[in-house]
């Protein structure tokens, strides 16, 4: 991966188990990992592991879609601070909340998938759609990506045995055949399934 880090981020670390973790706490990173897709309909799946108790630790896993160089993107913040996942749309770097739901981040494996379609945006947590929005303000193709954020006030330094670490990131482009999109209706393709929470 070609890391695109914030100036104070340092270089992310690959753990002995092959996961990616922050270099230090007080760290942020934004990585565009996918080549530009040919359409704006694609999924970004991030599988990650919580390595230690996150009580009182301000840590985030971040998932990007339709990310461009002008500050336009969709983003999901998975936060240990708030015990939630939140979907935002950013236009010119100004973020607007589209939906937020609770998410329990116990020690173990977790997943978050950002699903982007022409007519809707969805977020799966642990394989189940929990957020749905028909806000399509950010409609460019852009790129998929991921990030970390860790508050400076954290008392537990980043290490191979602490915090949240990313196992893998997959960007999957959807392909339309006639009126279907990967076997799902092209009209209202995501459907307000699960907790359809909008701002």
C-alpha positions as CSV (number, residue, x, y, z in Angstrom):
1,X,0.0,0.0,0.0
2,X,1.1,3.6,-0.6
3,X,0.5,5.3,2.7
4,X,-0.7,8.9,2.5
5,X,-0.2,10.0,6.1
6,X,-0.9,13.2,8.0
7,X,2.3,15.2,8.7
8,X,2.5,14.1,12.3
9,X,1.4,10.5,11.7
10,X,4.6,8.7,11.2
11,X,4.6,5.4,9.3
12,X,2.0,2.8,10.1
13,X,3.3,-0.5,11.5
14,X,2.7,-4.0,10.3
15,X,2.4,-6.3,13.4
16,X,4.0,-9.7,13.7
17,X,0.5,-11.1,12.9
18,X,0.3,-9.2,9.7
19,X,-2.2,-6.5,10.8
20,X,-1.8,-2.8,10.4
21,X,-1.8,-0.6,13.5
22,X,-1.1,3.1,14.2
23,X,2.5,4.1,14.8
24,X,1.8,6.0,18.0
25,X,-1.3,7.3,19.8
26,X,-2.2,10.8,18.8
27,X,-2.0,9.5,15.3
28,X,-4.1,9.8,12.2
29,X,-3.8,8.4,8.7
30,X,-5.9,8.6,5.5
31,X,-5.0,6.0,2.9
32,X,-6.5,5.8,-0.6
33,X,-5.8,2.2,-1.4
34,X,-7.9,1.4,-4.5
35,X,-7.3,2.4,-8.0
36,X,-10.0,4.7,-9.4
37,X,-13.0,2.5,-10.1
38,X,-15.0,2.8,-13.3
39,X,-18.2,3.6,-11.5
40,X,-19.3,5.1,-8.2
41,X,-21.0,1.9,-7.1
42,X,-18.6,-0.1,-5.0
43,X,-18.1,-1.5,-1.4
44,X,-15.3,-0.9,1.0
45,X,-14.9,-3.7,3.6
46,X,-12.6,-3.3,6.6
47,X,-12.0,-6.3,8.9
48,X,-10.4,-5.3,12.1
49,X,-9.5,-6.7,15.5
50,X,-9.9,-5.1,19.0
51,X,-6.8,-6.3,20.8
52,X,-7.4,-4.8,24.3
53,X,-10.0,-3.2,26.5
54,X,-10.8,0.2,25.0
55,X,-12.5,1.7,28.0
56,X,-11.5,5.4,28.1
57,X,-9.5,5.1,24.9
58,X,-10.4,7.5,22.1
59,X,-9.7,5.3,19.1
60,X,-11.3,5.1,15.7
61,X,-11.3,2.9,12.6
62,X,-12.2,5.0,9.6
63,X,-13.6,3.8,6.2
64,X,-13.6,6.1,3.2
65,X,-15.5,5.9,-0.1
66,X,-15.6,8.2,-3.1
67,X,-12.6,10.0,-1.7
68,X,-11.1,12.7,-4.0
69,X,-8.5,15.4,-3.6
70,X,-11.0,18.2,-3.1
71,X,-12.3,17.1,0.3
72,X,-15.3,15.2,-1.1
73,X,-15.9,11.7,0.4
74,X,-18.1,9.4,2.3
75,X,-16.8,8.2,5.6
76,X,-17.7,5.8,8.4
77,X,-16.2,6.5,11.9
78,X,-16.1,3.5,14.2
79,X,-15.5,5.0,17.6
80,X,-14.5,3.5,20.9
81,X,-15.1,6.9,22.5
82,X,-18.8,6.9,21.7
83,X,-19.3,3.2,21.2
84,X,-20.8,3.9,17.8
85,X,-20.5,3.9,14.0
86,X,-21.4,7.1,12.2
87,X,-21.8,7.8,8.5
88,X,-20.9,11.3,7.1
89,X,-20.8,12.9,3.7
90,X,-18.1,15.5,3.2
91,X,-18.2,18.3,0.6
92,X,-15.1,20.4,0.4
93,X,-14.0,19.0,3.8
94,X,-17.2,20.0,5.6
95,X,-18.8,16.8,7.1
96,X,-22.5,16.2,7.5
97,X,-23.9,13.4,9.6
98,X,-26.1,11.0,7.7
99,X,-26.7,8.3,10.3
100,X,-25.3,6.9,13.6
101,X,-25.9,3.7,15.5
102,X,-24.4,2.0,18.6
103,X,-21.6,-0.5,18.1
104,X,-20.1,-2.6,20.8
105,X,-16.3,-2.9,20.4
106,X,-15.4,-5.9,22.6
107,X,-12.1,-7.7,22.3
108,X,-12.1,-9.8,19.1
109,X,-12.9,-9.5,15.4
110,X,-15.2,-6.9,13.8
111,X,-16.2,-5.7,10.4
112,X,-17.6,-2.5,8.7
113,X,-18.7,-2.3,5.1
114,X,-19.5,1.0,3.3
115,X,-21.8,0.3,0.4
116,X,-22.3,2.9,-2.3
117,X,-25.0,2.8,-5.0
118,X,-26.4,5.4,-7.4
119,X,-29.5,5.9,-5.3
120,X,-28.4,5.1,-1.7
121,X,-25.6,4.5,0.8
122,X,-25.5,1.7,3.3
123,X,-23.3,0.6,6.2
124,X,-23.0,-3.0,7.4
125,X,-21.7,-3.7,10.9
126,X,-20.8,-7.3,11.6
127,X,-22.4,-8.3,8.3
128,X,-25.8,-6.6,8.9
129,X,-26.9,-3.4,7.4
130,X,-27.4,-0.8,10.2
131,X,-27.3,2.6,8.5
132,X,-29.2,3.6,5.3
133,X,-29.2,7.0,3.6
134,X,-30.6,8.3,0.3
135,X,-28.3,11.4,0.5
136,X,-26.3,11.2,-2.7
137,X,-24.6,14.6,-2.4
138,X,-21.2,12.9,-2.8
139,X,-21.7,11.1,-6.1
140,X,-18.2,11.1,-7.7
141,X,-16.2,7.9,-8.3
142,X,-13.2,8.7,-6.1
143,X,-11.3,6.0,-4.3
144,X,-11.9,3.6,-1.4
145,X,-9.6,3.9,1.7
146,X,-9.2,3.5,5.4
147,X,-7.7,5.3,8.3
148,X,-7.0,5.4,12.0
149,X,-7.4,8.0,14.6
150,X,-6.2,7.9,18.2
151,X,-6.6,10.8,20.7
152,X,-3.5,12.3,22.2
153,X,-5.0,11.8,25.6
154,X,-4.9,8.0,25.3
155,X,-3.1,6.4,28.2
156,X,-2.3,3.1,26.3
157,X,0.4,3.5,23.7
158,X,0.0,1.8,20.4
159,X,1.5,-1.7,20.3
160,X,1.1,-5.1,18.7
161,X,-1.1,-6.1,21.7
162,X,-3.3,-3.0,22.2
163,X,-5.9,-1.0,20.5
164,X,-7.7,-1.6,17.2
165,X,-5.8,-3.1,14.3
166,X,-6.8,-3.7,10.7
167,X,-6.7,-7.2,9.3
168,X,-7.6,-6.5,5.7
169,X,-9.3,-4.0,3.4
170,X,-11.3,-5.0,0.3
171,X,-12.7,-2.7,-2.4
172,X,-15.3,-4.4,-4.6
173,X,-16.7,-2.8,-7.6
174,X,-20.4,-3.6,-8.4
175,X,-21.3,-4.7,-11.9
176,X,-24.7,-4.1,-13.3
177,X,-26.3,-6.7,-15.6
178,X,-29.6,-5.5,-17.0
179,X,-31.7,-4.3,-14.0
180,X,-29.7,-6.1,-11.3
181,X,-26.7,-5.1,-9.3
182,X,-24.9,-8.2,-7.9
183,X,-28.2,-9.9,-7.7
184,X,-30.0,-7.0,-6.0
185,X,-32.6,-4.8,-7.6
186,X,-31.0,-1.7,-9.2
187,X,-33.9,0.5,-8.0
188,X,-33.7,1.1,-4.3
189,X,-30.8,-1.3,-4.4
190,X,-29.9,-1.3,-0.7
191,X,-33.3,-1.0,0.8
192,X,-33.9,0.4,4.3
193,X,-32.9,-2.8,6.0
194,X,-31.9,-3.1,9.7
195,X,-31.7,0.1,11.7
196,X,-32.4,2.8,9.1
197,X,-31.1,5.6,11.2
198,X,-30.7,9.0,9.5
199,X,-29.7,12.4,10.8
